Amino acid sequence: MHLESVVTVAAPWERVFALAADIERWGERLPHYRRVRILERDGRRTVAEMAARRGAIPLRWRAVQEVRPEERRILFTHIAGPTRGMAVEWFFLPTPGGVRVGIRHDLRWPPPLHWIAEWVVGRFFIAHVAGKTLRRIKSLAETGGDA
């Protein structure tokens, strides 16, 4: 299952990148996130336990984040939870007047479970949370807000 969500942000890519990369503050900046707890840091690699909501439904997973500003990318690998093994890539493409920011999710579950991965996990949970995350990052970057 491959999902991609994209927004265009009227702000410098560096500002948007900094907001997206600072996962430690997602719990206070992103209303749909309950918390992000940093478990380990090693250079540009961070292991975190993340918790969000899809409406009233609580979600939780553990991921490794790798920040690559020189490539304008942030990578995540989910290492625990129902999305274990999922690869996530944030990308930042500067455009006149701003930046196109996208999140790509790649989750592979074996048949016959792949339809659950696409329709339930992917479209109901992942696409919803990713869309809310991108819209909030966009709002913060464009208004100069921090929390």
OpenMM code with the backbone's topology and positions (N, CA, C; nanometers):
from openmm import Vec3, app, unit

residues = "MET HIS LEU GLU SER VAL VAL THR VAL ALA ALA PRO TRP GLU ARG VAL PHE ALA LEU ALA ALA ASP ILE GLU ARG TRP GLY GLU ARG LEU PRO HIS TYR ARG ARG VAL ARG ILE LEU GLU ARG ASP GLY ARG ARG THR VAL ALA GLU MET ALA ALA ARG ARG GLY ALA ILE PRO LEU ARG TRP ARG ALA VAL GLN GLU VAL ARG PRO GLU GLU ARG ARG ILE LEU PHE THR HIS ILE ALA GLY PRO THR ARG GLY MET ALA VAL GLU TRP PHE PHE LEU PRO THR PRO GLY GLY VAL ARG VAL GLY ILE ARG HIS ASP LEU ARG TRP PRO PRO PRO LEU HIS TRP ILE ALA GLU TRP VAL VAL GLY ARG PHE PHE ILE ALA HIS VAL ALA GLY LYS THR LEU ARG ARG ILE LYS SER LEU ALA GLU THR GLY GLY ASP ALA".split()
positions = [
    Vec3(0.0834, -0.1165, 0.0000),
    Vec3(0.0000, 0.0000, 0.0000),
    Vec3(0.0887, 0.1238, 0.0000),
    Vec3(0.0637, 0.2100, -0.0931),
    Vec3(0.1379, 0.3355, -0.1017),
    Vec3(0.0370, 0.4497, -0.0904),
    Vec3(0.0627, 0.5399, 0.0009),
    Vec3(-0.0211, 0.6593, 0.0169),
    Vec3(0.0685, 0.7813, 0.0099),
    Vec3(0.0166, 0.8872, -0.0492),
    Vec3(0.0926, 1.0123, -0.0524),
    Vec3(-0.0035, 1.1279, -0.0271),
    Vec3(0.0338, 1.2149, 0.0653),
    Vec3(-0.0411, 1.3366, 0.0963),
    Vec3(0.0528, 1.4534, 0.0725),
    Vec3(0.0024, 1.5595, 0.0070),
    Vec3(0.0869, 1.6736, -0.0289),
    Vec3(0.0120, 1.8038, -0.0041),
    Vec3(0.0838, 1.9048, 0.0441),
    Vec3(0.0303, 2.0415, 0.0549),
    Vec3(0.1355, 2.1386, 0.0034),
    Vec3(0.0903, 2.2552, -0.0369),
    Vec3(0.1817, 2.3631, -0.0727),
    Vec3(0.1764, 2.4657, 0.0394),
    Vec3(0.2947, 2.5043, 0.0865),
    Vec3(0.3059, 2.5948, 0.2012),
    Vec3(0.3749, 2.7226, 0.1560),
    Vec3(0.3168, 2.8359, 0.1895),
    Vec3(0.3744, 2.9659, 0.1557),
    Vec3(0.4710, 3.0081, 0.2657),
    Vec3(0.5818, 2.9370, 0.2734),
    Vec3(0.6858, 2.9652, 0.3731),
    Vec3(0.8151, 2.9022, 0.3226),
    Vec3(0.9295, 2.9476, 0.3698),
    Vec3(1.0564, 2.8871, 0.3282),
    Vec3(1.0623, 2.7396, 0.3691),
    Vec3(1.1226, 2.6580, 0.2853),
    Vec3(1.1281, 2.5142, 0.3128),
    Vec3(1.2006, 2.4868, 0.4439),
    Vec3(1.3000, 2.5683, 0.4775),
    Vec3(1.3755, 2.5462, 0.6000),
    Vec3(1.2861, 2.5572, 0.7250),
    Vec3(1.1939, 2.6515, 0.7221),
    Vec3(1.1024, 2.6679, 0.8371),
    Vec3(1.0088, 2.5481, 0.8474),
    Vec3(0.9551, 2.5059, 0.7349),
    Vec3(0.8630, 2.3925, 0.7330),
    Vec3(0.9368, 2.2656, 0.7761),
    Vec3(1.0562, 2.2495, 0.7257),
    Vec3(1.1391, 2.1330, 0.7609),
    Vec3(1.1654, 2.1292, 0.9113),
    Vec3(1.2005, 2.2439, 0.9680),
    Vec3(1.2300, 2.2495, 1.1116),
    Vec3(1.1078, 2.2107, 1.1948),
    Vec3(0.9898, 2.2580, 1.1563),
    Vec3(0.8672, 2.2220, 1.2283),
    Vec3(0.8387, 2.0721, 1.2177),
    Vec3(0.8565, 2.0181, 1.0983),
    Vec3(0.8290, 1.8755, 1.0762),
    Vec3(0.9309, 1.7870, 1.1475),
    Vec3(1.0554, 1.8279, 1.1504),
    Vec3(1.1617, 1.7453, 1.2089),
    Vec3(1.1594, 1.7446, 1.3614),
    Vec3(1.1010, 1.8462, 1.4214),
    Vec3(1.1016, 1.8602, 1.5674),
    Vec3(0.9887, 1.7776, 1.6302),
    Vec3(0.9996, 1.6449, 1.6179),
    Vec3(0.8922, 1.5571, 1.6646),
    Vec3(0.8717, 1.5642, 1.8155),
    Vec3(0.9739, 1.6038, 1.8870),
    Vec3(0.9623, 1.6139, 2.0327),
    Vec3(0.8513, 1.7108, 2.0735),
    Vec3(0.8219, 1.8088, 1.9887),
    Vec3(0.7195, 1.9092, 2.0203),
    Vec3(0.5865, 1.8848, 1.9487),
    Vec3(0.5754, 1.7739, 1.8756),
    Vec3(0.4502, 1.7465, 1.8057),
    Vec3(0.3319, 1.7372, 1.9016),
    Vec3(0.3514, 1.6822, 2.0185),
    Vec3(0.2427, 1.6694, 2.1151),
    Vec3(0.1816, 1.8024, 2.1554),
    Vec3(0.2621, 1.9087, 2.1563),
    Vec3(0.2087, 2.0412, 2.1901),
    Vec3(0.1676, 2.1197, 2.0664),
    Vec3(0.2273, 2.0922, 1.9521),
    Vec3(0.1976, 2.1665, 1.8293),
    Vec3(0.0834, 2.1083, 1.7475),
    Vec3(0.0673, 1.9782, 1.7531),
    Vec3(-0.0325, 1.9105, 1.6698),
    Vec3(-0.1452, 1.8591, 1.7595),
    Vec3(-0.2624, 1.9203, 1.7524),
    Vec3(-0.3707, 1.8847, 1.8448),
    Vec3(-0.4142, 1.7377, 1.8396),
    Vec3(-0.3967, 1.6713, 1.7264),
    Vec3(-0.4373, 1.5308, 1.7148),
    Vec3(-0.3319, 1.4342, 1.7689),
    Vec3(-0.2150, 1.4859, 1.8072),
    Vec3(-0.1122, 1.4032, 1.8708),
    Vec3(-0.1282, 1.4118, 2.0212),
    Vec3(-0.1282, 1.2977, 2.0878),
    Vec3(-0.1396, 1.2948, 2.2330),
    Vec3(-0.0042, 1.3176, 2.2973),
    Vec3(0.0997, 1.2579, 2.2375),
    Vec3(0.2349, 1.2761, 2.2910),
    Vec3(0.3361, 1.2125, 2.1956),
    Vec3(0.4596, 1.2572, 2.2114),
    Vec3(0.5749, 1.1929, 2.1484),
    Vec3(0.6803, 1.1839, 2.2573),
    Vec3(0.7239, 1.0629, 2.2849),
    Vec3(0.8254, 1.0421, 2.3890),
    Vec3(0.9534, 0.9949, 2.3212),
    Vec3(1.0606, 1.0716, 2.3382),
    Vec3(1.1899, 1.0363, 2.2798),
    Vec3(1.2525, 0.9269, 2.3657),
    Vec3(1.2888, 0.8172, 2.3024),
    Vec3(1.3477, 0.7040, 2.3734),
    Vec3(1.4993, 0.6993, 2.3583),
    Vec3(1.5483, 0.7497, 2.2447),
    Vec3(1.6924, 0.7423, 2.2166),
    Vec3(1.7267, 0.8432, 2.1075),
    Vec3(1.8445, 0.9045, 2.1201),
    Vec3(1.8972, 0.9952, 2.0161),
    Vec3(2.0409, 0.9567, 1.9867),
    Vec3(2.0728, 0.9580, 1.8582),
    Vec3(2.2092, 0.9295, 1.8148),
    Vec3(2.2330, 1.0075, 1.6860),
    Vec3(2.2866, 1.1283, 1.6991),
    Vec3(2.3076, 1.2128, 1.5824),
    Vec3(2.1753, 1.2521, 1.5202),
    Vec3(2.1593, 1.2233, 1.3927),
    Vec3(2.0346, 1.2598, 1.3252),
    Vec3(1.9288, 1.1508, 1.3336),
    Vec3(1.9555, 1.0463, 1.4109),
    Vec3(1.8636, 0.9335, 1.4282),
    Vec3(1.7975, 0.9432, 1.5657),
    Vec3(1.6639, 0.9352, 1.5684),
    Vec3(1.5875, 0.9432, 1.6926),
    Vec3(1.4871, 0.8287, 1.6960),
    Vec3(1.4782, 0.7614, 1.8106),
    Vec3(1.3757, 0.6598, 1.8320),
    Vec3(1.2710, 0.7226, 1.9231),
    Vec3(1.1433, 0.7134, 1.8811),
    Vec3(1.0366, 0.7769, 1.9577),
    Vec3(0.9135, 0.6878, 1.9638),
    Vec3(0.8428, 0.6998, 2.0764),
    Vec3(0.7108, 0.6406, 2.0873),
    Vec3(0.6129, 0.7535, 2.0594),
    Vec3(0.5237, 0.7297, 1.9643),
    Vec3(0.4320, 0.8339, 1.9197),
    Vec3(0.2887, 0.7896, 1.9471),
    Vec3(0.2049, 0.8863, 1.9838),
    Vec3(0.0646, 0.8567, 2.0124),
    Vec3(-0.0199, 0.9698, 1.9562),
    Vec3(-0.1216, 0.9325, 1.8808),
    Vec3(-0.2114, 1.0300, 1.8193),
    Vec3(-0.3551, 0.9812, 1.8381),
    Vec3(-0.4477, 1.0527, 1.7766),
    Vec3(-0.5883, 1.0132, 1.7782),
    Vec3(-0.6439, 1.0210, 1.6373),
    Vec3(-0.7322, 0.9294, 1.6087),
    Vec3(-0.8145, 0.9359, 1.4877),
    Vec3(-0.9558, 0.9496, 1.5429),
    Vec3(-1.0004, 1.0754, 1.5593),
    Vec3(-1.1253, 1.0989, 1.6304),
    Vec3(-1.1065, 1.0584, 1.7756),
    Vec3(-1.1933, 0.9692, 1.8240),
    Vec3(-1.1826, 0.9225, 1.9622),
    Vec3(-1.0942, 0.7991, 1.9752),
    Vec3(-1.0441, 0.7481, 1.8639),
    Vec3(-0.9665, 0.6246, 1.8655),
    Vec3(-0.8188, 0.6564, 1.8928),
    Vec3(-0.7636, 0.6046, 2.0029),
    Vec3(-0.6213, 0.6296, 2.0309),
    Vec3(-0.5326, 0.5400, 1.9440),
    Vec3(-0.4224, 0.5970, 1.8960),
    Vec3(-0.3243, 0.5255, 1.8138),
    Vec3(-0.1884, 0.5371, 1.8818),
    Vec3(-0.1065, 0.4319, 1.8679),
    Vec3(0.0277, 0.4368, 1.9255),
    Vec3(0.1204, 0.3494, 1.8434),
    Vec3(0.2441, 0.3979, 1.8259),
    Vec3(0.3454, 0.3230, 1.7536),
    Vec3(0.4823, 0.3731, 1.7949),
    Vec3(0.5831, 0.2998, 1.7564),
    Vec3(0.7214, 0.3385, 1.7815),
    Vec3(0.7899, 0.3499, 1.6463),
    Vec3(0.8719, 0.4541, 1.6302),
    Vec3(0.9365, 0.4781, 1.5016),
    Vec3(1.0786, 0.5290, 1.5204),
    Vec3(1.1598, 0.5048, 1.4190),
    Vec3(1.2935, 0.5622, 1.4094),
    Vec3(1.2845, 0.6750, 1.3075),
    Vec3(1.3269, 0.7940, 1.3484),
    Vec3(1.3295, 0.9101, 1.2598),
    Vec3(1.4738, 0.9367, 1.2191),
    Vec3(1.4938, 0.9634, 1.0914),
    Vec3(1.6257, 1.0049, 1.0423),
    Vec3(1.6081, 1.1354, 0.9657),
    Vec3(1.6736, 1.2400, 1.0132),
    Vec3(1.6609, 1.3734, 0.9547),
    Vec3(1.7739, 1.3933, 0.8537),
    Vec3(1.7375, 1.4278, 0.7317),
    Vec3(1.8344, 1.4487, 0.6237),
    Vec3(1.8121, 1.5836, 0.5556),
    Vec3(1.8512, 1.6936, 0.6209),
    Vec3(1.8257, 1.8260, 0.5623),
    Vec3(1.8971, 1.8467, 0.4290),
    Vec3(2.0142, 1.7872, 0.4122),
    Vec3(2.0871, 1.8049, 0.2857),
    Vec3(2.0126, 1.7446, 0.1674),
    Vec3(1.9227, 1.6498, 0.1943),
    Vec3(1.8403, 1.5871, 0.0902),
    Vec3(1.6970, 1.6408, 0.0921),
    Vec3(1.6685, 1.7298, 0.1875),
    Vec3(1.5330, 1.7813, 0.2089),
    Vec3(1.4343, 1.6658, 0.2305),
    Vec3(1.4730, 1.5736, 0.3193),
    Vec3(1.3894, 1.4581, 0.3509),
    Vec3(1.3975, 1.4251, 0.4995),
    Vec3(1.2884, 1.3720, 0.5504),
    Vec3(1.2835, 1.3149, 0.6848),
    Vec3(1.2276, 1.1746, 0.6668),
    Vec3(1.2986, 1.0758, 0.7177),
    Vec3(1.2564, 0.9371, 0.7023),
    Vec3(1.2142, 0.8796, 0.8363),
    Vec3(1.1120, 0.7965, 0.8328),
    Vec3(1.0664, 0.7236, 0.9511),
    Vec3(1.0539, 0.5769, 0.9140),
    Vec3(1.0906, 0.4914, 1.0059),
    Vec3(1.0639, 0.3482, 0.9946),
    Vec3(0.9888, 0.3086, 1.1200),
    Vec3(0.8697, 0.2554, 1.1026),
    Vec3(0.7902, 0.2124, 1.2185),
    Vec3(0.8440, 0.0785, 1.2666),
    Vec3(0.8788, 0.0713, 1.3950),
    Vec3(0.9429, -0.0487, 1.4488),
    Vec3(0.8561, -0.1230, 1.5500),
    Vec3(0.7407, -0.0662, 1.5872),
    Vec3(0.6488, -0.1342, 1.6783),
    Vec3(0.5091, -0.0775, 1.6580),
    Vec3(0.4109, -0.1604, 1.6842),
    Vec3(0.2715, -0.1213, 1.6655),
    Vec3(0.2154, -0.1853, 1.5399),
    Vec3(0.0888, -0.1580, 1.5089),
    Vec3(0.0243, -0.2224, 1.3940),
    Vec3(0.0864, -0.1850, 1.2592),
    Vec3(0.1604, -0.0761, 1.2549),
    Vec3(0.2246, -0.0345, 1.1299),
    Vec3(0.3732, -0.0717, 1.1253),
    Vec3(0.4126, -0.1669, 1.2082),
    Vec3(0.5526, -0.2109, 1.2112),
    Vec3(0.5996, -0.2462, 1.0697),
    Vec3(0.7180, -0.1941, 1.0355),
    Vec3(0.7745, -0.2178, 0.9033),
    Vec3(0.7404, -0.1111, 0.8012),
    Vec3(0.6492, -0.0202, 0.8338),
    Vec3(0.6112, 0.0841, 0.7386),
    Vec3(0.7244, 0.1855, 0.7237),
    Vec3(0.7499, 0.2239, 0.5998),
    Vec3(0.8468, 0.3289, 0.5688),
    Vec3(0.7693, 0.4565, 0.5376),
    Vec3(0.8142, 0.5669, 0.5960),
    Vec3(0.7502, 0.6969, 0.5766),
    Vec3(0.8576, 0.7955, 0.5333),
    Vec3(0.8262, 0.8736, 0.4308),
    Vec3(0.9196, 0.9751, 0.3826),
    Vec3(0.8481, 1.1091, 0.3728),
    Vec3(0.9020, 1.2082, 0.4416),
    Vec3(0.8609, 1.3472, 0.4230),
    Vec3(0.9555, 1.4058, 0.3184),
    Vec3(0.9012, 1.4783, 0.2201),
    Vec3(0.9854, 1.5439, 0.1204),
    Vec3(0.9447, 1.6894, 0.1064),
    Vec3(1.0414, 1.7723, 0.0702),
    Vec3(1.0250, 1.9171, 0.0655),
    Vec3(1.0792, 1.9658, -0.0678),
    Vec3(0.9905, 2.0168, -0.1545),
    Vec3(1.0289, 2.0623, -0.2873),
    Vec3(1.0051, 2.2123, -0.2968),
    Vec3(1.1127, 2.2929, -0.2858),
    Vec3(1.0952, 2.4378, -0.2938),
    Vec3(1.0297, 2.4784, -0.4259),
    Vec3(0.9368, 2.5735, -0.4175),
    Vec3(0.8677, 2.6281, -0.5340),
    Vec3(0.8692, 2.7794, -0.5208),
    Vec3(0.8378, 2.8516, -0.6283),
    Vec3(0.8294, 2.9979, -0.6144),
    Vec3(0.7264, 3.0348, -0.5071),
    Vec3(0.7713, 3.1057, -0.4061),
    Vec3(0.6823, 3.1505, -0.3000),
    Vec3(0.6588, 3.0500, -0.1887),
    Vec3(0.7287, 2.9380, -0.1911),
    Vec3(0.7058, 2.8420, -0.0835),
    Vec3(0.7676, 2.7065, -0.1087),
    Vec3(0.6929, 2.6034, -0.0671),
    Vec3(0.7453, 2.4668, -0.0757),
    Vec3(0.6285, 2.3686, -0.0846),
    Vec3(0.6448, 2.2660, -0.1661),
    Vec3(0.5503, 2.1531, -0.1663),
    Vec3(0.6034, 2.0517, -0.0661),
    Vec3(0.5182, 2.0161, 0.0283),
    Vec3(0.5562, 1.9230, 0.1344),
    Vec3(0.4681, 1.8001, 0.1209),
    Vec3(0.5318, 1.6845, 0.1220),
    Vec3(0.4542, 1.5622, 0.1101),
    Vec3(0.5004, 1.4560, 0.2076),
    Vec3(0.4084, 1.3651, 0.2343),
    Vec3(0.4388, 1.2475, 0.3165),
    Vec3(0.3993, 1.1247, 0.2358),
    Vec3(0.4959, 1.0362, 0.2150),
    Vec3(0.4708, 0.9085, 0.1470),
    Vec3(0.4762, 0.7963, 0.2497),
    Vec3(0.3771, 0.7098, 0.2463),
    Vec3(0.3718, 0.5932, 0.3347),
    Vec3(0.3773, 0.4675, 0.2495),
    Vec3(0.4593, 0.3731, 0.2906),
    Vec3(0.4682, 0.2446, 0.2223),
    Vec3(0.4535, 0.1351, 0.3275),
    Vec3(0.3381, 0.0699, 0.3264),
    Vec3(0.3078, -0.0362, 0.4221),
    Vec3(0.2757, -0.1632, 0.3455),
    Vec3(0.3481, -0.2683, 0.3753),
    Vec3(0.3271, -0.3951, 0.3047),
    Vec3(0.2846, -0.5024, 0.4033),
    Vec3(0.1635, -0.5490, 0.3863),
    Vec3(0.1124, -0.6630, 0.4615),
    Vec3(0.0868, -0.7747, 0.3617),
    Vec3(0.1102, -0.8985, 0.4002),
    Vec3(0.0908, -1.0093, 0.3065),
    Vec3(-0.0573, -1.0338, 0.2761),
    Vec3(-0.0870, -1.0890, 0.1573),
    Vec3(-0.2247, -1.1293, 0.1290),
    Vec3(-0.2668, -1.2331, 0.2314),
    Vec3(-0.3866, -1.2405, 0.2756),
    Vec3(-0.5017, -1.1589, 0.2343),
    Vec3(-0.5167, -1.0306, 0.3159),
    Vec3(-0.4185, -0.9983, 0.3979),
    Vec3(-0.4292, -0.8816, 0.4856),
    Vec3(-0.4038, -0.7486, 0.4152),
    Vec3(-0.3556, -0.7514, 0.2909),
    Vec3(-0.3202, -0.6256, 0.2245),
    Vec3(-0.4408, -0.5328, 0.2059),
    Vec3(-0.5616, -0.5888, 0.1910),
    Vec3(-0.6788, -0.5008, 0.1785),
    Vec3(-0.7062, -0.4281, 0.3098),
    Vec3(-0.6777, -0.4919, 0.4241),
    Vec3(-0.6912, -0.4244, 0.5537),
    Vec3(-0.5892, -0.3115, 0.5627),
    Vec3(-0.4665, -0.3400, 0.5166),
    Vec3(-0.3621, -0.2373, 0.5187),
    Vec3(-0.4055, -0.1161, 0.4379),
    Vec3(-0.4643, -0.1385, 0.3211),
    Vec3(-0.5015, -0.0259, 0.2364),
    Vec3(-0.6258, 0.0476, 0.2862),
    Vec3(-0.7338, -0.0240, 0.3092),
    Vec3(-0.8609, 0.0416, 0.3367),
    Vec3(-0.8804, 0.0819, 0.4820),
    Vec3(-0.8373, 0.0018, 0.5744),
    Vec3(-0.8591, 0.0352, 0.7148),
    Vec3(-0.7404, 0.1132, 0.7700),
    Vec3(-0.6238, 0.0506, 0.7707),
    Vec3(-0.5057, 0.1167, 0.8264),
    Vec3(-0.4665, 0.2372, 0.7412),
    Vec3(-0.4588, 0.2183, 0.6097),
    Vec3(-0.4130, 0.3246, 0.5207),
    Vec3(-0.5080, 0.4411, 0.5075),
    Vec3(-0.6236, 0.4146, 0.4529),
    Vec3(-0.7154, 0.5245, 0.4211),
    Vec3(-0.7871, 0.5807, 0.5447),
    Vec3(-0.8252, 0.4946, 0.6386),
    Vec3(-0.8990, 0.5431, 0.7548),
    Vec3(-0.8076, 0.6069, 0.8589),
    Vec3(-0.6946, 0.5435, 0.8880),
    Vec3(-0.6059, 0.5940, 0.9935),
    Vec3(-0.4918, 0.6796, 0.9381),
    Vec3(-0.4055, 0.6210, 0.8560),
    Vec3(-0.2837, 0.6906, 0.8121),
    Vec3(-0.3151, 0.8169, 0.7332),
    Vec3(-0.4013, 0.8080, 0.6316),
    Vec3(-0.4312, 0.9246, 0.5487),
    Vec3(-0.4927, 1.0367, 0.6326),
    Vec3(-0.5770, 1.0012, 0.7271),
    Vec3(-0.6413, 1.1009, 0.8133),
    Vec3(-0.5378, 1.1742, 0.9000),
    Vec3(-0.4537, 1.0977, 0.9687),
    Vec3(-0.3532, 1.1573, 1.0572),
    Vec3(-0.2515, 1.2378, 0.9755),
    Vec3(-0.2069, 1.1846, 0.8622),
    Vec3(-0.1094, 1.2564, 0.7776),
    Vec3(-0.1679, 1.3879, 0.7269),
    Vec3(-0.2928, 1.3854, 0.6834),
    Vec3(-0.3572, 1.5081, 0.6346),
    Vec3(-0.3662, 1.6139, 0.7428),
    Vec3(-0.4068, 1.5737, 0.8625),
    Vec3(-0.4144, 1.6694, 0.9740),
    Vec3(-0.2764, 1.7238, 1.0091),
    Vec3(-0.1760, 1.6364, 1.0057),
    Vec3(-0.0388, 1.6789, 1.0372),
    Vec3(0.0092, 1.7820, 0.9360),
    Vec3(-0.0091, 1.7550, 0.8077),
    Vec3(0.0356, 1.8491, 0.7045),
    Vec3(-0.0385, 1.9825, 0.7143),
    Vec3(-0.1685, 1.9781, 0.7366),
    Vec3(-0.2448, 2.1039, 0.7464),
    Vec3(-0.1998, 2.1881, 0.8665),
    Vec3(-0.1694, 2.1220, 0.9777),
    Vec3(-0.1248, 2.1964, 1.0970),
    Vec3(0.0155, 2.2526, 1.0773),
    Vec3(0.1065, 2.1743, 1.0204),
    Vec3(0.2423, 2.2238, 0.9916),
    Vec3(0.2333, 2.3430, 0.8962),
    Vec3(0.1475, 2.3332, 0.7946),
    Vec3(0.1267, 2.4429, 0.6999),
    Vec3(0.0808, 2.5685, 0.7739),
    Vec3(-0.0181, 2.5548, 0.8597),
    Vec3(-0.0702, 2.6682, 0.9350),
    Vec3(0.0380, 2.7326, 1.0222),
    Vec3(0.1117, 2.6500, 1.0941),
    Vec3(0.2182, 2.7027, 1.1795),
    Vec3(0.3247, 2.7746, 1.0982),
    Vec3(0.3662, 2.7157, 0.9869),
    Vec3(0.4724, 2.7757, 0.9043),
    Vec3(0.4264, 2.9064, 0.8422),
    Vec3(0.3038, 2.9104, 0.7941),
    Vec3(0.2554, 3.0309, 0.7241),
    Vec3(0.2242, 3.1457, 0.8186),
    Vec3(0.1851, 3.1152, 0.9415),
    Vec3(0.1504, 3.2220, 1.0363),
    Vec3(0.2687, 3.2599, 1.1249),
    Vec3(0.3773, 3.1830, 1.1154),
    Vec3(0.4915, 3.2091, 1.2016),
    Vec3(0.4682, 3.1604, 1.3420),
    Vec3(0.3627, 3.0792, 1.3603),
    Vec3(0.3315, 3.0265, 1.4921),
    Vec3(0.4284, 2.9185, 1.5334),
    Vec3(0.4317, 2.8930, 1.6630),
    Vec3(0.5245, 2.7917, 1.7136),
    Vec3(0.4526, 2.6834, 1.7926),
    Vec3(0.3364, 2.7129, 1.8435),
    Vec3(0.2640, 2.6106, 1.9221),
    Vec3(0.1155, 2.6289, 1.9076),
] * unit.nanometer
topology = app.Topology()
chain = topology.addChain("A")
for resn in residues:
    res = topology.addResidue(resn, chain)
    for name in ("N", "CA", "C"):
        topology.addAtom(name, app.Element.getBySymbol(name[0]), res)
